[in-house]
Amino acid sequence: MGAECRYEVAQAAYVKLALHALKHPATAVNGLLVGRLVEPSSSPAVVSVIDAVPLSHHPHHLALLPTLELALTLAEDHFATQGEGLAVVGYYHANPRCDDTELPPVAKRVGDHIFRYFPRSAVLLVDNKKLVEAVKGKSRDPVVQLYTRDSSKSWRQAGSDGSSQLVLKEPSTNVVLADHVTTKKWEKIVDFDEHLDDISKDWLNPGLLD
């Protein structure tokens, strides 16, 4: 189903997942993508990714299904109350090594789990080298690679680089990201791990990008 979709990533979602990766450069990080299927009858169908919800930066938490299930339930419940038809539509992952551009098994497992709820789900893998270039203001290319699940139930990178199916809604998104890095906004982003350690910290990050 993924091959029939175009994924439009809003600035807020893109910047949040990038800031999450920048906050924890020495470890893998992951999170949920929130959005909606906006044009199910069009060809291709369009999945709009509105927001990103940071989950983890602790390696031993990344693959824990109970933690994921809890986070999924809490996120779904929260966005269901917004009355905008939002749901978890995918997952993002950043590897700890700058030169590692392989989608790891944990990302595939979480992607499979979300796929059961949303059959047009996507997995975005952060390209750390492109992220470094973007925050230096040297690139406007997306810093994520798009993966979708094919008919053989395998996760494949979309096209040669996923660019035909992955669209940033705002062309200036990398410029905005670089601005937020300049003001050290990455220091303020909170993931679910940090929320579990201190429940006063809001992992939904309201107002982070205001």
C-alpha contacts under 8 A as a table, 3 or more apart, distances in Angstrom:
res1	aa1	res2	aa2	distance
1	M	4	E	5.57
1	M	5	C	7.15
1	M	119	P	6.95
1	M	120	R	5.87
1	M	149	R	7.30
1	M	150	D	6.90
1	M	151	S	7.62
2	G	5	C	5.32
2	G	119	P	7.90
2	G	120	R	5.32
2	G	121	S	7.11
2	G	122	A	7.35
2	G	148	T	5.06
2	G	149	R	5.97
2	G	150	D	6.76
3	A	148	T	7.08
3	A	150	D	7.25
3	A	158	A	7.46
4	E	43	S	6.91
4	E	44	P	5.05
4	E	45	A	6.22
5	C	43	S	7.66
5	C	44	P	4.98
5	C	45	A	4.69
5	C	46	V	5.57
5	C	47	V	6.84
5	C	120	R	7.36
5	C	165	Q	6.81
6	R	44	P	6.15
6	R	45	A	6.18
6	R	46	V	4.87
6	R	47	V	6.21
6	R	164	S	7.81
6	R	165	Q	4.50
6	R	166	L	6.13
6	R	167	V	7.52
7	Y	46	V	5.91
7	Y	47	V	4.91
7	Y	48	S	5.98
7	Y	49	V	7.00
7	Y	165	Q	5.90
7	Y	166	L	4.98
7	Y	167	V	6.11
8	E	46	V	7.16
8	E	47	V	6.26
8	E	48	S	4.89
8	E	49	V	5.94
8	E	166	L	6.13
8	E	167	V	4.76
8	E	168	L	5.76
8	E	169	K	5.91
9	V	13	A	6.65
9	V	14	Y	6.48
9	V	48	S	6.20
9	V	49	V	4.75
9	V	50	I	6.56
9	V	166	L	7.46
9	V	167	V	6.15
9	V	168	L	4.97
9	V	169	K	5.79
10	A	13	A	5.55
10	A	14	Y	6.34
10	A	48	S	7.45
10	A	49	V	5.95
10	A	50	I	5.24
10	A	51	D	7.13
10	A	168	L	6.29
10	A	169	K	5.26
10	A	170	E	6.98
11	Q	14	Y	5.18
11	Q	15	V	5.96
11	Q	50	I	7.97
11	Q	168	L	7.18
11	Q	169	K	6.75
11	Q	170	E	6.30
11	Q	173	T	5.71
12	A	15	V	5.34
12	A	16	K	6.07
12	A	50	I	6.95
12	A	51	D	5.90
12	A	52	A	7.48
12	A	209	L	7.34
13	A	16	K	5.34
13	A	17	L	6.36
13	A	33	L	7.35
13	A	49	V	6.86
13	A	50	I	5.78
13	A	51	D	4.00
13	A	52	A	4.50
14	Y	17	L	5.52
14	Y	18	A	6.26
14	Y	51	D	7.74
14	Y	52	A	7.30
14	Y	173	T	7.88
15	V	18	A	5.12
15	V	19	L	6.05
15	V	173	T	7.60
15	V	176	V	7.96
15	V	177	L	5.67
16	K	19	L	5.12
16	K	20	H	6.14
16	K	51	D	7.92
16	K	52	A	6.17
16	K	53	V	7.81
16	K	54	P	7.79
16	K	189	I	7.58
17	L	20	H	5.04
17	L	21	A	6.38
17	L	31	G	7.45
17	L	52	A	6.21
17	L	53	V	7.78
17	L	54	P	6.91
17	L	92	Y	7.38
18	A	21	A	5.17
18	A	22	L	6.21
18	A	126	V	7.69
18	A	131	L	7.43
18	A	177	L	7.90
19	L	22	L	4.91
19	L	23	K	6.07
19	L	181	V	7.69
19	L	185	K	7.39
19	L	186	W	4.75
19	L	189	I	7.06
20	H	23	K	5.24
20	H	24	H	6.71
20	H	29	V	7.13
20	H	54	P	6.74
20	H	186	W	6.63
20	H	189	I	6.54
20	H	190	V	7.94
20	H	191	D	7.82
21	A	24	H	5.54
21	A	25	P	5.98
21	A	28	A	7.79
21	A	29	V	6.13
21	A	94	A	6.25
21	A	126	V	7.99
22	L	25	P	5.39
22	L	186	W	6.52
23	K	186	W	5.49
23	K	187	E	6.25
23	K	189	I	7.83
24	H	27	T	5.77
24	H	28	A	7.55
24	H	29	V	7.21
24	H	57	H	6.81
25	P	28	A	7.66
25	P	96	P	6.22
26	A	96	P	5.20
26	A	97	R	7.32
27	T	57	H	6.22
27	T	58	H	7.29
27	T	59	P	7.10
27	T	95	N	6.99
27	T	96	P	4.51
28	A	57	H	5.85
28	A	58	H	7.50
28	A	59	P	6.60
28	A	93	H	7.23
28	A	94	A	5.44
28	A	95	N	4.64
28	A	96	P	4.66
29	V	55	L	7.50
29	V	56	S	5.51
29	V	57	H	4.49
29	V	58	H	7.56
29	V	62	L	7.74
29	V	93	H	5.78
29	V	94	A	5.28
29	V	95	N	6.94
29	V	96	P	7.82
30	N	54	P	6.31
30	N	55	L	5.64
30	N	56	S	5.53
30	N	57	H	6.89
30	N	62	L	7.23
30	N	91	Y	7.31
30	N	92	Y	5.44
30	N	93	H	4.35
30	N	94	A	6.36
31	G	52	A	6.78
31	G	53	V	5.41
31	G	54	P	4.23
31	G	55	L	4.45
31	G	56	S	6.76
31	G	91	Y	5.76
31	G	92	Y	5.32
31	G	93	H	6.72
32	L	52	A	5.64
32	L	53	V	5.00
32	L	54	P	6.47
32	L	55	L	7.02
32	L	88	V	6.59
32	L	89	V	7.77
32	L	90	G	5.96
32	L	91	Y	4.48
32	L	92	Y	6.19
33	L	49	V	6.43
33	L	50	I	7.64
33	L	51	D	6.03
33	L	52	A	4.65
33	L	53	V	6.43
33	L	88	V	5.72
33	L	89	V	5.64
33	L	90	G	4.74
33	L	91	Y	5.21
33	L	92	Y	6.86
34	V	49	V	5.70
34	V	50	I	5.78
34	V	51	D	5.03
34	V	52	A	5.91
34	V	53	V	7.49
34	V	86	L	6.47
34	V	87	A	5.47
34	V	88	V	4.44
34	V	89	V	5.41
34	V	90	G	6.93
35	G	47	V	7.15
35	G	48	S	5.39
35	G	49	V	4.33
35	G	50	I	4.80
35	G	51	D	6.59
35	G	86	L	5.03
35	G	87	A	5.59
35	G	88	V	6.37
35	G	89	V	5.88
36	R	47	V	5.80
36	R	48	S	5.45
36	R	49	V	6.77
36	R	50	I	7.82
36	R	85	G	6.54
36	R	86	L	5.29
36	R	87	A	6.22
36	R	89	V	6.88
37	L	40	P	6.11
37	L	45	A	7.54
37	L	46	V	5.98
37	L	47	V	4.44
37	L	48	S	6.21
38	V	45	A	7.65
38	V	46	V	5.70
38	V	47	V	5.94
38	V	48	S	6.46
39	E	42	S	5.53
39	E	45	A	5.27
39	E	46	V	5.14
39	E	47	V	7.40
40	P	45	A	4.90
40	P	46	V	6.64
41	S	45	A	6.28
42	S	45	A	4.93
42	S	46	V	7.53
47	V	120	R	7.81
49	V	89	V	7.39
53	V	75	A	7.94
53	V	191	D	7.34
53	V	203	W	7.02
53	V	204	L	5.93
53	V	205	N	7.96
54	P	190	V	6.97
54	P	191	D	4.50
54	P	192	F	6.34
54	P	203	W	6.75
54	P	204	L	7.64
55	L	71	A	7.49
55	L	191	D	4.94
55	L	192	F	4.53
55	L	193	D	6.41
55	L	203	W	7.84
56	S	59	P	7.89
56	S	61	H	6.56
56	S	62	L	6.19
56	S	191	D	5.95
56	S	192	F	5.96
56	S	193	D	5.30
57	H	61	H	7.59
57	H	62	L	7.37
57	H	191	D	7.81
57	H	193	D	7.04
58	H	61	H	5.35
58	H	62	L	6.61
58	H	193	D	7.33
59	P	62	L	5.48
59	P	63	A	7.91
60	H	63	A	6.75
60	H	64	L	7.35
61	H	64	L	5.32
61	H	67	T	7.29
62	L	106	V	7.20
63	A	68	L	7.93
63	A	106	V	5.86
63	A	110	V	7.87
64	L	67	T	5.50
64	L	68	L	6.31
65	L	68	L	4.92
65	L	69	E	5.91
66	P	69	E	5.03
66	P	70	L	6.13
67	T	70	L	5.17
67	T	71	A	6.19
68	L	71	A	5.09
68	L	72	L	5.97
69	E	72	L	5.05
69	E	73	T	6.08
70	L	73	T	5.19
70	L	74	L	6.16
71	A	74	L	5.16
71	A	75	A	5.97
71	A	192	F	7.44
72	L	75	A	5.16
72	L	76	E	5.93
72	L	88	V	7.55
73	T	76	E	5.17
73	T	77	D	6.01
74	L	77	D	5.16
74	L	78	H	6.12
75	A	78	H	5.14
75	A	79	F	6.21
75	A	88	V	7.63
76	E	79	F	5.39
76	E	80	A	5.89
76	E	87	A	5.91
76	E	88	V	6.60
77	D	80	A	5.18
77	D	81	T	6.56
78	H	81	T	5.52
78	H	82	Q	7.07
79	F	82	Q	5.17
79	F	83	G	7.53
79	F	84	E	7.82
79	F	85	G	7.88
79	F	86	L	5.78
79	F	87	A	6.56
80	A	83	G	6.04
80	A	84	E	7.47
80	A	85	G	6.72
80	A	86	L	6.38
80	A	87	A	7.12
82	Q	85	G	7.72
82	Q	86	L	7.72
83	G	86	L	7.66
88	V	114	I	7.53
88	V	118	F	7.54
89	V	114	I	7.28
89	V	118	F	6.02
89	V	120	R	7.29
89	V	121	S	4.95
89	V	122	A	6.73
90	G	111	G	6.81
90	G	114	I	6.51
90	G	115	F	7.83
90	G	121	S	4.77
90	G	122	A	4.64
90	G	123	V	5.61
90	G	124	L	7.87
91	Y	107	A	7.72
91	Y	110	V	7.38
91	Y	111	G	6.37
91	Y	114	I	7.87
91	Y	121	S	7.96
91	Y	122	A	6.50
91	Y	123	V	4.87
91	Y	124	L	6.34
92	Y	107	A	7.80
92	Y	123	V	5.53
92	Y	124	L	4.56
92	Y	125	L	5.80
92	Y	126	V	7.44
93	H	107	A	6.64
93	H	123	V	7.67
93	H	124	L	6.38
93	H	125	L	5.03
93	H	126	V	6.20
94	A	125	L	5.84
94	A	126	V	4.86
94	A	127	D	7.37
94	A	128	N	7.46
95	N	98	C	7.42
95	N	100	D	6.36
95	N	101	T	7.53
95	N	126	V	7.39
95	N	128	N	7.80
96	P	100	D	7.62
97	R	100	D	5.33
97	R	128	N	7.77
98	C	127	D	7.71
98	C	128	N	5.07
98	C	129	K	5.94
99	D	128	N	7.22
99	D	129	K	7.05
100	D	127	D	8.00
100	D	128	N	7.99
101	T	125	L	7.69
101	T	126	V	7.94
101	T	127	D	6.29
103	L	107	A	6.50
103	L	108	K	7.26
103	L	125	L	6.78
104	P	107	A	5.49
104	P	108	K	6.69
105	P	108	K	5.08
105	P	109	R	6.22
106	V	109	R	5.08
106	V	110	V	6.20
107	A	110	V	5.23
107	A	111	G	5.94
107	A	123	V	7.54
108	K	111	G	4.93
108	K	112	D	6.05
108	K	155	W	6.69
109	R	112	D	5.07
109	R	113	H	6.28
110	V	113	H	4.98
110	V	114	I	6.32
111	G	114	I	5.22
111	G	115	F	5.98
111	G	121	S	7.38
111	G	122	A	7.27
111	G	123	V	6.34
112	D	115	F	4.94
112	D	116	R	6.62
113	H	116	R	5.62
113	H	117	Y	7.46
114	I	117	Y	5.39
114	I	118	F	6.10
114	I	119	P	7.91
114	I	121	S	6.80
115	F	118	F	4.86
115	F	119	P	4.74
115	F	120	R	6.89
115	F	121	S	5.50
116	R	119	P	6.17
118	F	121	S	5.50
120	R	148	T	7.86
121	S	148	T	6.98
121	S	149	R	7.94
122	A	146	L	6.89
122	A	147	Y	5.92
122	A	148	T	5.19
122	A	149	R	7.67
123	V	146	L	6.05
123	V	147	Y	5.04
123	V	148	T	6.42
124	L	144	V	5.76
124	L	145	Q	5.48
124	L	146	L	4.89
124	L	147	Y	6.18
125	L	144	V	5.26
125	L	145	Q	5.08
125	L	146	L	6.66
125	L	147	Y	7.65
126	V	131	L	7.50
126	V	143	V	5.87
126	V	144	V	4.32
126	V	145	Q	6.38
127	D	130	K	5.43
127	D	131	L	6.20
127	D	143	V	5.38
127	D	144	V	5.45
127	D	145	Q	6.84
128	N	131	L	4.88
128	N	132	V	6.28
128	N	143	V	7.32
129	K	132	V	5.24
129	K	133	E	6.49
130	K	133	E	5.04
130	K	134	A	6.05
130	K	139	S	7.59
130	K	141	D	7.71
130	K	142	P	7.68
130	K	143	V	5.13
131	L	134	A	5.02
131	L	135	V	6.25
131	L	143	V	5.20
132	V	135	V	5.45
132	V	136	K	6.43
133	E	136	K	5.21
133	E	137	G	6.52
133	E	138	K	5.26
133	E	139	S	5.80
134	A	137	G	5.11
134	A	138	K	5.58
134	A	139	S	4.82
134	A	140	R	6.43
134	A	141	D	7.63
134	A	143	V	7.36
134	A	174	N	5.94
134	A	175	V	7.79
134	A	177	L	7.83
134	A	178	A	6.83
135	V	138	K	7.46
135	V	174	N	7.18
135	V	175	V	7.85
135	V	177	L	6.58
135	V	178	A	4.43
135	V	181	V	6.80
136	K	139	S	7.89
136	K	178	A	6.67
137	G	140	R	7.75
137	G	174	N	7.39
137	G	175	V	6.54
137	G	178	A	6.29
139	S	174	N	7.38
140	R	171	P	7.67
140	R	172	S	7.40
140	R	173	T	7.67
140	R	174	N	5.53
140	R	175	V	7.51
141	D	174	N	7.77
142	P	145	Q	7.71
142	P	168	L	7.30
142	P	174	N	7.81
145	Q	157	Q	7.00
145	Q	158	A	7.97
145	Q	161	D	6.65
145	Q	162	G	6.17
146	L	157	Q	5.75
146	L	158	A	5.75
146	L	161	D	7.64
146	L	162	G	5.33
146	L	165	Q	7.84
146	L	166	L	6.63
147	Y	155	W	5.92
147	Y	156	R	5.22
147	Y	157	Q	4.31
147	Y	158	A	5.54
147	Y	162	G	7.56
148	T	155	W	5.39
148	T	156	R	5.66
148	T	157	Q	6.58
148	T	158	A	6.49
149	R	152	S	7.83
149	R	153	K	5.64
149	R	154	S	5.35
149	R	155	W	4.38
149	R	156	R	6.21
150	D	153	K	5.33
150	D	154	S	5.60
150	D	155	W	6.37
150	D	156	R	6.82
151	S	154	S	7.40
157	Q	160	S	7.24
157	Q	161	D	6.86
157	Q	162	G	6.29
158	A	161	D	6.35
158	A	162	G	4.19
158	A	163	S	7.73
158	A	164	S	7.97
158	A	165	Q	6.94
159	G	162	G	4.84
159	G	163	S	7.34
159	G	164	S	7.14
159	G	165	Q	7.94
160	S	163	S	7.88
162	G	165	Q	5.66
162	G	166	L	5.93
163	S	166	L	5.06
163	S	167	V	7.00
164	S	167	V	7.54
168	L	171	P	6.34
168	L	173	T	7.33
170	E	173	T	5.51
171	P	174	N	7.77
172	S	175	V	5.29
172	S	176	V	6.47
173	T	176	V	5.12
173	T	177	L	6.17
174	N	177	L	4.85
174	N	178	A	6.13
175	V	178	A	5.13
175	V	179	D	6.32
176	V	179	D	5.03
176	V	180	H	6.32
177	L	180	H	5.15
177	L	181	V	6.27
178	A	181	V	5.03
178	A	182	T	6.26
179	D	182	T	5.09
179	D	183	T	6.61
180	H	183	T	5.24
180	H	184	K	6.24
180	H	185	K	5.24
180	H	186	W	7.45
181	V	184	K	4.80
181	V	185	K	5.77
181	V	186	W	6.47
182	T	185	K	7.67
184	K	187	E	5.81
184	K	188	K	7.89
185	K	188	K	5.57
185	K	189	I	7.15
185	K	208	L	7.88
186	W	189	I	5.56
188	K	208	L	7.39
189	I	203	W	7.80
189	I	205	N	6.55
189	I	208	L	7.09
190	V	194	E	6.22
190	V	195	H	7.15
190	V	201	K	6.77
190	V	202	D	6.58
190	V	203	W	4.95
190	V	204	L	7.63
190	V	205	N	6.47
191	D	194	E	5.46
191	D	195	H	6.42
191	D	202	D	7.96
191	D	203	W	4.83
191	D	204	L	7.81
192	F	195	H	4.88
192	F	196	L	6.19
192	F	203	W	5.37
193	D	196	L	5.25
193	D	197	D	6.50
194	E	197	D	5.04
194	E	198	D	6.11
194	E	199	I	7.86
194	E	201	K	6.97
194	E	203	W	7.59
195	H	198	D	4.96
195	H	199	I	4.75
195	H	200	S	6.95
195	H	201	K	5.15
195	H	202	D	6.30
195	H	203	W	5.94
196	L	199	I	5.77
198	D	201	K	5.87
199	I	202	D	7.15
202	D	205	N	5.63
202	D	206	P	7.59
205	N	208	L	5.50
207	G	210	D	5.17
